[in-house]
């Protein structure tokens, strides 16, 4: 189902997006060498509850996971890229950590993800990969607006990823979002201009370029949730929720 939100609902989505951004950047600031992923999950839970919001993850049980998820945030480290299930792991210097968070506030959801390096060690290839997903996200947002099509966004994202030399997986990508976290339309991270659903004001999309260093093949971890690169290479993931407006695309999950 493609959901078109009212002006009032889009206003609520701004509040939800601001909350998601605030939680993610607070967690990024607190994540350090020695921080346990389960502590990050507990901190996320506390901030969600304090804000009077609801987790989109804790009871989530889709067909592709061994549900329910049971945690409040996705924590993906190094070769993990999507749906990272928090577990008893202490972060090490140089780890590439992705935090992916979706919450609902007053009936409207927002979803975002950030990747960053923990500690003082900054492997150049990892930094470049993170920056590529961020540039791809910017390109996808720039291609969005009333009258544009999903393929325009997908093409813009894919062009950046492909130019940087990364393989592109299309099993998982961006998606519509609104009263629930995952909705149509699907937004693959590569595509053809001028194809797909035509964007309308009131449509919310979560755009999420993600890559693996040297493969487009995923494997599922023994936990039934975490998706990892098939070769064990590092990965990166960047995501924003945007609202299509009369004037273009408004990023709802920017840190304020």
C-alpha positions as CSV (number, residue, x, y, z in Angstrom):
1,X,0.0,0.0,0.0
2,X,1.2,3.5,-0.9
3,X,0.1,5.9,1.8
4,X,-0.2,9.7,1.2
5,X,-0.1,11.7,4.4
6,X,-2.1,14.8,5.2
7,X,-0.4,18.1,6.1
8,X,-1.1,17.4,9.8
9,X,0.5,13.9,9.5
10,X,3.5,15.3,7.8
11,X,3.9,17.8,10.6
12,X,3.8,14.9,13.1
13,X,6.4,13.1,10.9
14,X,8.8,16.1,11.4
15,X,8.6,15.5,15.2
16,X,9.2,11.8,14.7
17,X,12.1,12.4,12.4
18,X,13.7,14.9,14.8
19,X,13.4,12.3,17.6
20,X,15.1,9.6,15.5
21,X,17.9,11.9,14.6
22,X,18.4,13.0,18.2
23,X,18.6,9.5,19.4
24,X,21.0,8.3,16.7
25,X,23.4,11.2,17.2
26,X,23.3,10.8,21.0
27,X,24.1,7.1,20.6
28,X,26.9,7.9,18.2
29,X,28.4,10.3,20.7
30,X,28.2,7.7,23.5
31,X,29.6,4.8,21.4
32,X,33.3,4.3,22.2
33,X,35.8,1.5,22.4
34,X,34.5,-0.9,25.0
35,X,30.9,0.0,24.6
36,X,28.6,-3.0,24.5
37,X,26.0,-3.3,21.8
38,X,23.4,-4.3,24.5
39,X,24.1,-1.0,26.3
40,X,23.4,0.9,23.1
41,X,20.1,-1.0,22.8
42,X,19.2,-0.1,26.4
43,X,20.1,3.5,25.9
44,X,17.9,3.6,22.8
45,X,15.0,2.0,24.7
46,X,15.3,4.6,27.5
47,X,15.2,7.5,25.1
48,X,12.3,6.1,23.1
49,X,10.3,5.5,26.3
50,X,11.2,8.9,27.7
51,X,9.9,10.6,24.5
52,X,6.6,8.8,24.7
53,X,7.3,7.0,21.4
54,X,7.0,3.4,20.3
55,X,9.7,1.2,18.8
56,X,9.0,-0.1,15.3
57,X,11.4,-3.0,15.9
58,X,10.8,-4.7,19.2
59,X,7.7,-6.6,18.1
60,X,8.6,-6.7,14.4
61,X,8.3,-10.1,12.9
62,X,8.6,-10.1,9.0
63,X,9.0,-13.2,6.9
64,X,12.7,-12.5,6.3
65,X,13.6,-12.5,10.1
66,X,13.4,-15.0,12.9
67,X,11.0,-12.7,14.8
68,X,10.0,-10.9,16.8
69,X,13.2,-8.8,16.7
70,X,13.0,-8.1,20.4
71,X,15.3,-5.1,20.5
72,X,15.0,-1.3,20.0
73,X,17.8,-0.6,17.5
74,X,19.8,-2.4,14.8
75,X,23.5,-2.5,15.5
76,X,25.6,-3.8,12.6
77,X,29.4,-4.1,13.0
78,X,32.0,-4.5,10.2
79,X,30.7,-7.3,7.9
80,X,27.1,-6.9,9.2
81,X,25.1,-4.4,7.1
82,X,21.4,-4.8,7.8
83,X,19.1,-5.8,10.6
84,X,22.0,-6.2,13.0
85,X,20.6,-7.8,16.2
86,X,22.2,-6.3,19.3
87,X,24.2,-8.9,21.2
88,X,27.0,-9.2,23.8
89,X,29.9,-7.5,21.9
90,X,32.2,-4.8,23.1
91,X,33.2,-2.4,20.4
92,X,36.9,-2.3,19.4
93,X,39.0,0.5,18.0
94,X,38.4,0.8,14.3
95,X,35.1,-1.0,14.2
96,X,32.7,0.2,11.6
97,X,29.3,0.5,13.3
98,X,25.9,1.1,11.7
99,X,23.0,2.2,13.9
100,X,19.6,1.9,12.3
101,X,16.5,3.2,14.2
102,X,12.8,3.5,13.4
103,X,10.2,4.8,15.9
104,X,6.6,5.9,15.8
105,X,5.4,9.0,17.5
106,X,1.7,10.1,17.5
107,X,1.0,7.5,14.9
108,X,3.7,8.4,12.3
109,X,7.0,6.6,11.9
110,X,10.4,7.7,10.8
111,X,13.5,5.7,9.9
112,X,17.2,6.6,9.6
113,X,20.7,5.0,9.8
114,X,24.2,6.2,10.2
115,X,27.6,4.5,9.8
116,X,30.8,5.6,11.6
117,X,34.1,4.4,12.8
118,X,34.6,3.8,16.5
119,X,37.7,5.0,18.3
120,X,40.8,6.7,16.9
121,X,41.7,4.2,14.1
122,X,40.1,5.3,10.8
123,X,40.7,2.8,8.0
124,X,40.7,4.7,4.7
125,X,38.7,2.2,2.8
126,X,36.0,2.2,5.5
127,X,35.8,6.0,5.6
128,X,35.5,6.1,1.8
129,X,32.7,3.5,1.8
130,X,30.7,5.5,4.4
131,X,31.2,8.7,2.5
132,X,30.0,7.0,-0.7
133,X,26.7,5.9,0.9
134,X,26.3,9.5,2.2
135,X,26.8,11.0,-1.2
136,X,24.5,8.4,-2.8
137,X,21.8,9.4,-0.2
138,X,22.3,13.1,-1.1
139,X,21.9,12.3,-4.8
140,X,18.8,10.2,-4.2
141,X,17.2,13.0,-2.2
142,X,18.1,15.6,-4.8
143,X,16.3,13.4,-7.4
144,X,13.1,13.3,-5.4
145,X,10.2,15.7,-5.8
146,X,6.6,15.9,-7.0
147,X,6.3,14.4,-10.5
148,X,9.6,12.5,-10.3
149,X,9.5,8.7,-10.2
150,X,11.0,6.1,-8.0
151,X,13.4,5.1,-10.8
152,X,14.8,8.6,-10.8
153,X,15.8,8.2,-7.2
154,X,17.1,4.7,-7.7
155,X,19.2,5.8,-10.7
156,X,20.7,8.7,-8.9
157,X,21.7,6.5,-5.9
158,X,23.0,3.7,-8.1
159,X,25.1,6.1,-10.3
160,X,27.1,7.2,-7.2
161,X,27.6,3.7,-5.8
162,X,28.6,2.2,-9.2
163,X,31.0,5.1,-10.0
164,X,32.8,4.3,-6.7
165,X,33.1,0.7,-7.7
166,X,30.8,-1.0,-5.3
167,X,28.5,-3.9,-6.2
168,X,24.8,-3.2,-5.7
169,X,22.4,-5.6,-4.0
170,X,18.7,-4.9,-4.8
171,X,17.1,-7.4,-2.4
172,X,16.8,-4.7,0.2
173,X,16.5,-1.0,-0.3
174,X,14.4,2.1,0.6
175,X,10.7,2.0,1.1
176,X,7.6,4.0,1.8
177,X,6.9,4.9,5.4
178,X,4.0,6.5,7.3
179,X,1.6,5.0,9.8
180,X,3.8,1.9,9.6
181,X,7.5,1.4,9.1
182,X,7.6,-0.6,5.8
183,X,5.3,0.3,3.0
184,X,5.2,0.5,-0.8
185,X,6.8,1.7,-2.9
186,X,10.1,-0.2,-2.8
187,X,13.1,2.0,-3.6
188,X,16.0,-0.2,-5.0
189,X,19.5,1.3,-4.9
190,X,19.8,1.2,-8.7
191,X,17.2,1.7,-11.4
192,X,16.1,3.4,-14.6
193,X,15.1,7.0,-14.9
194,X,11.4,7.7,-15.7
195,X,10.1,4.4,-14.3
196,X,8.2,3.4,-11.2
197,X,5.7,5.1,-9.0
198,X,5.1,8.8,-9.6
199,X,5.9,10.9,-6.4
200,X,3.2,13.0,-4.9
201,X,3.2,15.6,-2.0
202,X,2.5,13.8,1.2
203,X,4.5,10.7,0.3
204,X,7.1,9.7,2.9
205,X,10.1,7.6,1.8
206,X,13.0,6.1,3.7
207,X,16.0,6.1,1.3
208,X,18.9,3.9,2.3
209,X,21.9,3.3,0.2
210,X,24.0,0.5,1.6
211,X,27.0,-1.3,0.1
212,X,29.4,-4.1,0.8
213,X,33.1,-3.6,-0.1
214,X,33.5,-6.5,-2.7
215,X,30.3,-8.4,-3.0
216,X,26.6,-8.1,-3.6
217,X,25.8,-11.3,-1.9
218,X,24.3,-11.5,1.6
219,X,24.3,-14.3,4.2
220,X,22.0,-14.5,7.2
221,X,23.7,-14.8,10.6
222,X,22.9,-17.7,13.0
223,X,20.8,-15.3,15.0
224,X,18.2,-15.3,12.2
225,X,18.3,-11.6,11.7
226,X,21.7,-10.0,11.0
227,X,22.6,-9.8,7.3
228,X,26.3,-10.0,6.6
229,X,28.5,-9.8,3.5
230,X,29.1,-13.2,2.0
231,X,32.9,-12.6,1.8
232,X,33.3,-11.1,5.3
233,X,34.1,-7.7,3.8
234,X,33.1,-4.5,5.5
235,X,29.9,-2.7,4.8
236,X,28.2,0.7,5.2
237,X,24.6,2.1,5.3
238,X,23.2,5.6,5.3
239,X,19.4,6.4,5.6
240,X,17.1,9.4,5.9
241,X,13.3,9.7,5.9
242,X,12.1,12.3,3.5
243,X,8.7,13.9,2.8
244,X,7.7,14.8,-0.8
245,X,6.4,18.4,-0.7
246,X,5.1,20.8,-3.3
247,X,8.6,22.2,-3.5
248,X,10.7,19.1,-3.5
249,X,12.0,16.8,-0.8
250,X,12.2,17.7,2.9
251,X,14.7,15.6,5.0
252,X,12.8,14.7,8.2
253,X,15.7,12.9,10.1
254,X,18.4,15.6,10.1
255,X,20.0,16.3,13.4
256,X,18.6,19.6,14.8
